């Protein structure tokens, strides 16, 4: 038997529910961050935590094919990742080099904001 598990204080129902809700809260947090990133790219609200010198980038011409840019941004707004966009491009016959160029400019993967790590570790309650 694991001695650490045996000596651990049992979790309360509230703690169990909070831990069970973590995947849902993570998804909600990631969607919230993505929405703020799109706001930042559109120049609607500046977010220092997400800035890579690209505030308002969607107001500028980042690629000659503006419709392709709009389609890619729509996919990203819906929660799509780079792989989602690339799969869509292959399935719909979009020019893959152009898609990759746009994704490189937007660089959505560099905008990963860590969730609050203190929410993931149990805090001793002095029982």
Residue frames as a rotation matrix with the C-alpha (Angstrom) as fourth column:
UNK 1
0.575 0.818 0.000 0.00
0.818 -0.575 0.000 0.00
0.000 0.000 -1.000 0.00
UNK 2
-0.120 -0.561 0.819 1.19
0.496 -0.749 -0.440 3.50
0.860 0.354 0.368 -0.82
UNK 3
-0.309 -0.045 -0.950 2.00
0.946 -0.121 -0.302 5.21
-0.101 -0.992 0.080 2.49
UNK 4
-0.994 -0.036 -0.106 1.43
0.023 -0.992 0.122 8.68
-0.110 0.119 0.987 1.02
UNK 5
-0.468 0.882 -0.064 -2.07
-0.233 -0.053 0.971 7.69
0.853 0.469 0.230 -0.08
UNK 6
-0.022 0.458 -0.889 -2.80
0.744 0.601 0.291 6.04
0.668 -0.655 -0.354 3.26
UNK 7
-0.459 -0.222 -0.860 -1.78
0.830 -0.451 -0.327 9.11
-0.315 -0.865 0.392 5.26
UNK 8
-0.889 0.150 0.432 -3.57
0.133 -0.819 0.559 11.58
0.438 0.554 0.708 3.00
UNK 9
-0.689 0.712 -0.132 -6.56
-0.112 -0.285 -0.952 13.37
-0.716 -0.641 0.276 4.45
UNK 10
-0.371 0.609 0.701 -9.73
0.883 0.466 0.063 12.35
-0.288 0.642 -0.710 2.61
UNK 11
-0.968 0.045 0.247 -11.15
0.080 -0.875 0.477 15.00
0.238 0.482 0.844 0.34
UNK 12
-0.492 0.857 -0.150 -14.46
-0.064 -0.207 -0.976 16.61
-0.868 -0.471 0.157 1.16
UNK 13
0.166 0.661 0.732 -17.35
0.805 0.339 -0.488 16.41
-0.570 0.670 -0.475 -1.29
UNK 14
0.879 0.139 -0.455 -16.66
-0.057 -0.918 -0.391 20.03
-0.473 0.370 -0.800 -2.29
UNK 15
-0.040 -0.977 -0.210 -12.99
-0.654 -0.133 0.744 19.26
-0.755 0.167 -0.634 -2.95
UNK 16
-0.457 -0.060 0.888 -13.95
0.401 0.877 0.266 16.20
-0.794 0.477 -0.376 -5.00
UNK 17
0.588 0.749 0.306 -16.40
0.656 -0.220 -0.722 18.26
-0.473 0.625 -0.621 -7.06
UNK 18
0.671 -0.407 -0.619 -13.81
-0.459 -0.884 0.084 21.01
-0.582 0.228 -0.781 -7.62
UNK 19
-0.432 -0.879 0.203 -11.27
-0.401 0.389 0.829 18.45
-0.808 0.277 -0.521 -8.84
UNK 20
-0.205 0.450 0.869 -13.88
0.702 0.686 -0.190 16.81
-0.682 0.571 -0.457 -11.08
UNK 21
0.797 0.589 -0.133 -14.70
0.375 -0.655 -0.656 20.22
-0.474 0.473 -0.743 -12.59
UNK 22
0.020 -0.891 -0.454 -11.07
-0.063 -0.454 0.889 20.95
-0.998 0.011 -0.065 -13.55
UNK 23
-0.626 -0.283 0.726 -11.35
0.664 0.296 0.687 19.69
-0.409 0.912 0.003 -17.15
UNK 24
0.316 0.830 0.459 -14.43
0.940 -0.340 -0.032 21.86
0.129 0.441 -0.888 -17.70
UNK 25
0.787 -0.064 -0.613 -12.88
0.195 -0.917 0.347 24.92
-0.585 -0.393 -0.710 -16.10
UNK 26
-0.316 -0.948 0.025 -9.71
0.239 -0.054 0.969 24.40
-0.918 0.313 0.244 -18.16
UNK 27
-0.381 0.253 0.889 -11.75
0.924 0.134 0.358 24.35
-0.029 0.958 -0.285 -21.36
UNK 28
0.718 0.696 0.006 -13.64
0.695 -0.718 0.035 27.48
0.028 -0.021 -0.999 -20.32
UNK 29
0.444 -0.643 -0.624 -10.39
0.107 -0.653 0.750 29.23
-0.890 -0.400 -0.221 -19.41
UNK 30
-0.564 -0.700 0.438 -8.81
0.488 0.146 0.861 28.33
-0.666 0.699 0.259 -22.75
UNK 31
0.010 0.650 0.760 -11.86
0.977 -0.167 0.130 29.61
0.211 0.741 -0.637 -24.64
UNK 32
0.842 0.272 -0.467 -11.77
0.425 -0.867 0.261 32.83
-0.333 -0.418 -0.845 -22.61
UNK 33
-0.013 -0.937 -0.350 -8.07
0.113 -0.349 0.930 33.33
-0.993 -0.027 0.111 -23.42
UNK 34
-0.556 -0.163 0.815 -8.71
0.785 0.221 0.579 32.62
-0.275 0.962 0.005 -27.12
UNK 35
0.490 0.802 0.343 -11.53
0.856 -0.516 -0.016 35.20
0.164 0.302 -0.939 -27.20
UNK 36
0.719 -0.304 -0.625 -9.23
0.117 -0.834 0.540 37.79
-0.685 -0.461 -0.564 -25.58
UNK 37
-0.380 -0.895 0.236 -6.52
0.373 0.085 0.924 36.94
-0.846 0.439 0.302 -28.12
UNK 38
-0.197 0.394 0.898 -8.92
0.973 -0.034 0.229 37.60
0.121 0.918 -0.377 -30.99
UNK 39
0.848 0.469 -0.246 -9.93
0.513 -0.843 0.160 40.91
-0.132 -0.262 -0.956 -29.34
UNK 40
0.269 -0.856 -0.442 -6.23
0.088 -0.435 0.896 41.76
-0.959 -0.280 -0.041 -29.14
UNK 41
-0.568 -0.488 0.663 -5.60
0.648 0.232 0.726 40.84
-0.508 0.841 0.185 -32.79
UNK 42
0.127 0.716 0.687 -8.63
0.949 -0.288 0.125 42.86
0.287 0.636 -0.716 -33.89
UNK 43
-0.727 -0.516 0.453 -7.35
0.370 -0.850 -0.375 45.88
0.579 -0.105 0.809 -31.96
UNK 44
0.278 0.935 0.222 -10.39
0.150 -0.270 0.951 46.04
0.949 -0.231 -0.215 -29.70
UNK 45
0.939 -0.014 0.345 -8.60
-0.340 -0.200 0.919 45.57
0.056 -0.980 -0.192 -26.38
UNK 46
0.104 -0.979 -0.177 -4.89
-0.584 0.084 -0.807 45.44
0.805 0.188 -0.563 -25.57
UNK 47
0.991 0.112 0.076 -3.82
-0.130 0.628 0.767 42.45
0.038 -0.770 0.637 -23.46
UNK 48
0.305 -0.948 0.089 -0.23
-0.949 -0.311 -0.051 42.73
0.076 -0.069 -0.995 -22.25
UNK 49
0.042 -0.259 0.965 -0.18
-0.502 0.829 0.245 39.05
-0.864 -0.495 -0.095 -21.30
UNK 50
0.523 0.272 0.808 -0.89
0.461 0.707 -0.537 38.08
-0.717 0.653 0.244 -24.92
UNK 51
0.891 -0.086 -0.446 1.07
-0.352 -0.751 -0.559 40.76
-0.287 0.655 -0.699 -26.74
UNK 52
0.182 -0.857 0.482 3.86
0.687 0.461 0.562 39.82
-0.704 0.229 0.672 -29.11
UNK 53
-0.670 -0.392 -0.630 3.89
-0.058 -0.819 0.571 43.17
-0.740 0.420 0.526 -30.87
UNK 54
-0.909 0.335 0.248 0.76
0.360 0.332 0.872 42.21
0.209 0.882 -0.422 -32.79
UNK 55
-0.381 0.804 -0.456 -1.98
0.388 -0.308 -0.868 44.36
-0.839 -0.508 -0.194 -31.31
UNK 56
0.334 0.650 -0.683 -4.46
-0.398 -0.560 -0.727 45.11
-0.855 0.514 0.072 -34.09
UNK 57
-0.680 -0.720 0.138 -2.69
-0.195 0.359 0.913 42.76
-0.707 0.594 -0.384 -36.54
UNK 58
-0.352 0.611 0.708 -5.99
0.813 0.575 -0.091 41.85
-0.463 0.544 -0.700 -38.21
UNK 59
0.635 0.517 -0.574 -6.50
0.199 -0.828 -0.525 45.50
-0.746 0.219 -0.629 -39.16
UNK 60
-0.067 -0.744 -0.664 -3.42
-0.766 -0.388 0.512 45.24
-0.639 0.544 -0.544 -41.33
UNK 61
0.758 0.239 -0.607 -2.88
-0.617 0.565 -0.548 43.16
0.212 0.790 0.576 -44.43
UNK 62
0.159 -0.708 0.688 -1.01
-0.689 0.420 0.591 40.11
-0.708 -0.567 -0.421 -43.16
UNK 63
-0.572 -0.273 0.773 -1.56
0.334 0.784 0.524 38.07
-0.749 0.558 -0.358 -46.31
UNK 64
-0.916 0.189 -0.353 -2.82
-0.397 -0.542 0.741 38.86
-0.051 0.819 0.571 -49.83
UNK 65
-0.514 0.763 -0.392 -5.70
0.192 0.547 0.815 36.36
0.836 0.343 -0.428 -49.50
UNK 66
-0.734 0.233 0.638 -7.93
-0.631 -0.580 -0.515 38.20
0.250 -0.780 0.573 -47.02
UNK 67
0.370 0.914 -0.169 -10.72
-0.792 0.405 0.457 35.62
0.486 -0.035 0.873 -47.34
UNK 68
0.230 -0.383 -0.895 -8.33
0.250 0.912 -0.326 32.86
0.941 -0.149 0.305 -46.30
UNK 69
-0.838 -0.508 0.197 -7.20
-0.005 -0.354 -0.935 34.94
0.545 -0.785 0.294 -43.33
UNK 70
-0.317 0.807 0.499 -10.85
-0.920 -0.389 0.044 35.48
0.229 -0.445 0.866 -42.34
UNK 71
0.545 0.511 -0.665 -11.60
-0.401 0.855 0.329 31.76
0.737 0.087 0.671 -42.62
UNK 72
-0.205 -0.727 -0.655 -8.59
0.402 0.548 -0.733 30.84
0.892 -0.414 0.181 -40.50
UNK 73
-0.872 -0.077 0.484 -9.44
-0.343 -0.609 -0.715 33.42
0.350 -0.790 0.504 -37.85
UNK 74
0.118 0.986 0.122 -13.02
-0.906 0.056 0.420 32.10
0.407 -0.160 0.899 -37.76
UNK 75
0.439 -0.030 -0.898 -11.72
0.079 0.997 0.006 28.58
0.895 -0.073 0.440 -37.16
UNK 76
-0.635 -0.737 -0.230 -9.44
0.359 -0.018 -0.933 29.85
0.684 -0.675 0.276 -34.39
UNK 77
-0.605 0.499 0.621 -12.31
-0.718 -0.679 -0.154 31.82
0.344 -0.539 0.769 -32.85
UNK 78
0.477 0.836 -0.273 -14.35
-0.666 0.546 0.509 28.62
0.574 -0.061 0.816 -32.75
UNK 79
0.620 -0.287 0.730 -11.61
-0.619 0.393 0.680 26.99
-0.482 -0.874 0.066 -30.68
UNK 80
0.962 -0.271 -0.034 -9.68
0.174 0.705 -0.688 25.35
0.210 0.656 0.725 -33.49
UNK 81
0.434 -0.899 -0.065 -5.99
-0.027 -0.085 0.996 24.70
-0.901 -0.430 -0.061 -33.17
UNK 82
-0.202 -0.606 -0.769 -3.30
-0.830 -0.311 0.463 24.75
-0.520 0.732 -0.440 -35.86
UNK 83
-0.924 -0.155 0.349 -3.91
-0.006 0.919 0.393 21.10
-0.382 0.362 -0.851 -36.67
UNK 84
-0.010 0.992 0.122 -7.63
0.530 0.109 -0.841 21.79
-0.848 0.057 -0.527 -37.04
UNK 85
0.443 0.132 -0.887 -6.88
-0.462 -0.814 -0.352 24.57
-0.768 0.566 -0.300 -39.50
UNK 86
-0.570 -0.729 -0.379 -4.40
-0.731 0.241 0.638 22.47
-0.374 0.641 -0.671 -41.48
UNK 87
-0.724 0.390 0.569 -6.87
0.390 0.912 -0.130 19.57
-0.570 0.128 -0.812 -41.65
UNK 88
0.362 0.882 -0.302 -9.58
0.267 -0.409 -0.873 21.96
-0.893 0.235 -0.384 -42.86
UNK 89
0.118 -0.398 -0.910 -7.20
-0.765 -0.621 0.173 23.34
-0.634 0.675 -0.377 -45.48
UNK 90
-0.878 -0.473 0.077 -6.38
-0.339 0.727 0.597 19.87
-0.338 0.498 -0.798 -46.79
UNK 91
-0.469 0.775 0.424 -10.05
0.594 0.632 -0.497 18.82
-0.653 0.019 -0.757 -46.86
UNK 92
0.561 0.759 -0.331 -11.19
0.319 -0.567 -0.760 21.96
-0.764 0.321 -0.560 -48.68
UNK 93
0.395 -0.461 0.795 -8.28
0.917 0.144 -0.372 22.28
0.057 0.876 0.479 -51.09
UNK 94
0.985 -0.110 -0.133 -6.88
-0.083 -0.978 0.193 25.50
-0.151 -0.179 -0.972 -49.63
UNK 95
0.484 -0.874 -0.047 -3.28
-0.088 0.006 -0.996 26.39
0.871 0.486 -0.074 -50.51
UNK 96
0.747 -0.146 -0.649 -1.33
0.624 0.491 0.608 24.79
0.230 -0.859 0.458 -47.67
UNK 97
-0.356 -0.932 0.065 1.69
0.865 -0.355 -0.355 27.08
0.354 -0.070 0.933 -48.01
UNK 98
-0.379 0.301 0.875 -0.56
-0.108 -0.954 0.281 30.12
0.919 0.012 0.393 -47.57
UNK 99
0.719 0.683 -0.129 -2.35
-0.007 0.192 0.981 28.55
0.695 -0.705 0.143 -44.60
UNK 100
0.402 -0.662 -0.632 0.95
0.906 0.389 0.169 27.78
0.134 -0.640 0.756 -42.88
UNK 101
-0.570 -0.612 0.549 2.21
0.556 -0.779 -0.291 31.31
0.605 0.140 0.784 -43.61
UNK 102
0.061 0.686 0.725 -0.89
-0.313 -0.677 0.667 32.83
0.948 -0.267 0.173 -41.98
UNK 103
0.864 0.247 -0.440 -0.66
0.275 0.500 0.821 30.49
0.423 -0.830 0.364 -38.99
UNK 104
-0.024 -0.961 -0.275 3.00
0.953 0.061 -0.296 31.44
0.301 -0.270 0.915 -38.61
UNK 105
-0.539 -0.109 0.836 2.15
0.078 -0.994 -0.079 35.13
0.839 0.023 0.544 -38.51
UNK 106
0.411 0.799 0.439 -0.65
-0.449 -0.242 0.860 34.62
0.793 -0.551 0.259 -35.98
UNK 107
-0.536 -0.783 -0.316 1.43
-0.144 0.453 -0.880 32.15
0.832 -0.426 -0.356 -33.94
UNK 108
0.401 0.846 0.352 -1.45
-0.558 -0.079 0.826 31.08
0.726 -0.528 0.441 -31.73
UNK 109
0.585 -0.171 -0.793 0.63
0.479 0.861 0.167 28.46
0.654 -0.478 0.586 -29.91
UNK 110
-0.550 -0.835 0.014 2.92
0.501 -0.343 -0.794 31.06
0.668 -0.430 0.607 -28.35
UNK 111
-0.390 0.487 0.782 -0.11
-0.566 -0.796 0.213 32.55
0.726 -0.359 0.586 -26.58
UNK 112
0.183 0.423 -0.888 -0.65
0.446 0.769 0.458 29.67
0.876 -0.480 -0.048 -24.16
UNK 113
-0.175 -0.148 0.973 -1.28
-0.707 -0.669 -0.229 31.22
0.685 -0.728 0.012 -20.78
UNK 114
-0.758 -0.118 -0.641 -0.81
0.246 0.859 -0.450 28.86
0.604 -0.499 -0.622 -17.85
UNK 115
0.407 0.911 0.060 -3.85
0.138 -0.126 0.982 28.46
0.903 -0.392 -0.177 -15.72
UNK 116
0.277 -0.241 0.930 -3.57
-0.868 -0.478 0.134 29.29
0.412 -0.845 -0.341 -12.07
UNK 117
-0.286 -0.494 -0.821 -1.34
-0.178 0.869 -0.461 26.48
0.941 0.014 -0.337 -10.84
UNK 118
-0.906 -0.063 0.418 -2.42
-0.418 -0.015 -0.908 27.04
0.064 -0.998 -0.013 -7.26
UNK 119
0.091 0.994 0.063 -5.88
-0.991 0.096 -0.098 25.77
-0.103 -0.053 0.993 -8.24
UNK 120
0.368 0.027 -0.929 -4.45
-0.519 0.836 -0.182 22.41
0.772 0.549 0.322 -9.22
UNK 121
-0.570 -0.632 -0.525 -2.68
0.127 0.563 -0.816 21.58
0.812 -0.532 -0.241 -5.97
UNK 122
0.486 0.778 -0.399 -4.61
0.531 0.100 0.842 20.81
0.694 -0.621 -0.364 -2.81
UNK 123
-0.266 -0.484 0.834 -4.05
-0.412 -0.724 -0.552 23.25
0.871 -0.491 -0.007 0.01
UNK 124
-0.610 0.046 -0.791 -3.85
0.624 0.644 -0.443 21.79
0.489 -0.764 -0.422 3.51
UNK 125
0.116 0.772 0.625 -6.81
-0.024 -0.627 0.779 23.02
0.993 -0.106 -0.054 5.48
UNK 126
-0.609 -0.469 0.639 -5.26
-0.607 -0.242 -0.757 22.38
0.510 -0.849 -0.137 8.90
UNK 127
0.492 0.840 -0.228 -7.39
-0.512 0.491 0.705 19.40
0.705 -0.230 0.671 9.76
